């Protein structure tokens, strides 16, 4: 079974006239390029133009069965009339009637867009500071928690050490605990030293991001 091909659907005869005019215009440009106009009679150019127009007519006549204009196939008389008409066509712009509801809807959407832009601008100004403050608070809470745990462990170690003088034996794995405590203290010290630098890097990154977003 032969494969079915859907016909090319045109809305009005003007659409077909527009296609014919465009093909003629393209052919005329190629003729002007290869056979520039000269003064006086140019039999060769005239003959070439006649042959090209005949070819264009044959092409559209052969493709007419594959076209529909507003659901109907174009007649031969209709196609001949279009092919013999002047080559240039004038495009006509058509406008929809003014719709007040659509106009009000467009204005409302424009207002919403402006509100969203203002809200985004406010967030860009506010959020970097909020983020930096959140990082600072998180670091502070973490450090305070670590210091509390270290104080409690240190106090427990001191109590156990003081108890050893009263005949209490040395705590099992005491040296390992002390080394772990010393490492923890050193790590906390490094954290306290590097925290301002990390916060400063975060602030510089936020300012760079804000500048890039504002310059887009």
Secondary structure, DSSP 8 states (H G I E B T S, - for coil): -------EEESSHHHHHHHHHHHHHHHHHHHHHHS---SS--HHHHHHHHHHHHHHHHHHHHHGGGEEETTB---HHHHHHHHHS-S------------HHHHHHHHHHHHHHHHHHHHHHHHHHHHHHHHHHHHHHHHHHHHHHHHHHHHHHHHHHHHHHHHHTTT----TTHHHHHHHHHHHHHHHHHHHHHHHHHHHHHHHHHHHHHHHHHH-
